[in-house]
Amino acid sequence: MNRFTPFNRHVLVDILEEDEQEKEHSFLLPADYKKQKSPYVLCKVKDFSCDCKIDIITNMNIIVQRSMIEEIEILGQTYYLVLENYVYGGIENEID
């Protein structure tokens, strides 16, 4: 397995999606209806560039702007990177 090291103020993350539960509605929705996702998403820090100026640590849970997450597929592996500018803050309680 290859180890990816981020550079240039980037943070390597795992995206922690909330489980979408099916709810019964009192009205009909189209079969292809999808609930709009929040513009922000919870992520877990896997690694970060040595030139990051924000105070983060590995395994920290952070909130980032969803549209700014870059998905990179290299050698059969998928990596998610976000520039430190799009990290809004951290969540202190343990979320897995």
N, C-alpha and C positions, 0 to 999 in steps of 0.2 A: 504494500500500500504506500502511495506517495504522500509526502507531507507538504502541504501548501503553506508558504509563508507570505503574509500580506506586506506590501510596501506602500509608500506614498500616502500615509495618513488613513489607510483603510483598516477596517475591522472585519475579521472573518467570523460569521455567525451561523447558528442553526436557527431556523424560523420555528417558533413555538405557536402553532395555530390553535385557536380555541376550537373545541369540538362543537360542531353544529348539530344541535338536536332537532329532530323532527317535532314540530308542534302541530297540534290540530288547530285549524283556523275555522272561524265561523263564516268565512267567505271563500270563494273559489279563486285559486291562483292558476296561471297558465302552467302547463306541465314543465316547461323549460325555464320557469322563474327561478332566479338565484338571488338570494339576499345580498345586497350591496355590502362589500367588505369595508371596514374602517380604513381610513387613509394611514393609520398607524398600526404597527404590529409588534408583538413581544418577541424578542430574540435572546438567545444565549450566546455570549461571547466565547468563541473557540480559541481565537488568537487575535493579535493586533500588531500593527506596525510599530517599530521602536520610535518613530517620530510623531506618534499620536500625542496631542497635548491635553486630551481629556483624561479624567481620572477613572479609568476602567481596569478591571482585572479579569482574568480567564474565569469562565463559568458564571459571570455576573449576568443577570437578566436586565436587558435594556429595551427601551421603546425607540423604534426608528420609523422613519417615513417609508411606508411600504413601496411607493413608486421609485424610491432611490436605491433599492436593493438590486445589485447586479448579480445575475446568475451566470456562472461560468462553468462550462463542461469541458474538461480536459482529461484525456486518457481514461475515459469511462467513469470519471468521478464528477460530481456536481458540487460546486462551492458557491456560497452566498457571501458577497462583500458589500459593505456600505462605507461610504466616506464618513469620517468622524463628524463632519458638519451636520449630518442628518441623524445623529444620536441625540434624542431629546432628554434622556435621563435614565436612571436605573430604578429597578424595583428591588427593594431589600429583602422581602420575604421569599422563601424558597418556593419556586414554581417549577415543576417537572412535567 
